[in-house]
Amino acid sequence: MGREERILVFAPVGMDAELACRMLQTAALHCVACRSAEHLLSEMENGLAGLLLVEEALTPDLVDRLSRYFSNQP
C-alpha cells in the first residue's frame, strides 16, 4: 500500500490514537498513530489519504502549520 493511501491519526492524549488505528485497520485501512505534532507533520510530508485529529490537538501553531501545508497542495 502506498504512503498516499494512509490515514494519519493525531490524538496525543492517552491511547486514543492507537485505539482509532485499530478500529480503522478492521476496515482494512492503513493507519499511522502520530505521537506528536512534529511526527504528524513529518508523516504528512510522506503522503496521506486522510487525517484524523482531535480538537485538543489543534494548537494555534499546529493550525498555522496545517494551513500552510494544505495551501501548498496542488
C-alpha positions in Angstrom: 0.0 0.0 0.0 1.4 3.4 -0.9 2.0 6.1 1.6 -0.6 8.3 -0.1 -3.2 5.7 0.9 -2.5 6.1 4.7 -4.7 7.7 7.3 -2.8 9.7 9.9 -4.2 9.9 13.4 -3.2 12.5 15.9 -4.7 12.2 19.3 -1.8 12.9 21.6 -3.5 12.1 24.9 -3.8 8.5 26.3 -4.4 5.6 23.9 -6.9 7.4 21.6 -4.7 7.3 18.5 -3.8 3.6 18.9 -7.5 2.7 19.5 -8.6 4.7 16.5 -6.0 3.0 14.3 -7.1 -0.4 15.5 -10.7 0.5 14.5 -9.6 1.8 11.1 -7.5 -1.3 10.5 -10.5 -3.6 11.0 -11.9 -1.8 7.9 -8.7 -2.7 6.0 -7.4 0.9 6.2 -3.7 1.6 6.7 -3.3 3.9 9.6 -0.4 5.6 11.4 -0.7 6.9 15.0 1.3 10.1 15.3 2.9 10.7 18.7 3.5 14.4 18.4 2.8 17.4 16.1 6.3 17.0 14.7 5.7 13.4 14.0 2.4 14.2 12.3 3.9 16.9 10.1 6.8 14.7 9.2 4.5 11.8 8.2 2.3 14.3 6.2 5.4 15.1 4.0 5.5 11.4 3.0 1.9 11.4 1.8 -1.5 10.7 3.2 -5.1 9.9 2.1 -6.7 11.4 5.2 -6.1 13.0 8.6 -8.0 12.3 11.8 -7.2 14.5 14.7 -8.9 15.5 18.0 -9.8 19.1 18.8 -7.5 19.2 21.8 -4.5 18.7 19.4 -5.3 21.9 17.5 -2.9 24.4 19.0 -2.6 27.8 17.2 0.9 26.7 16.0 -0.4 23.4 14.5 -3.4 25.1 12.9 -1.0 27.6 11.2 1.4 24.8 10.1 -1.5 22.7 8.7 -2.9 25.7 6.9 0.4 26.3 5.2 0.8 22.6 4.3 -2.7 22.4 2.7 -2.4 25.7 1.0 0.7 24.5 -0.8 -1.1 21.4 -2.2 -1.7 21.3 -6.0 
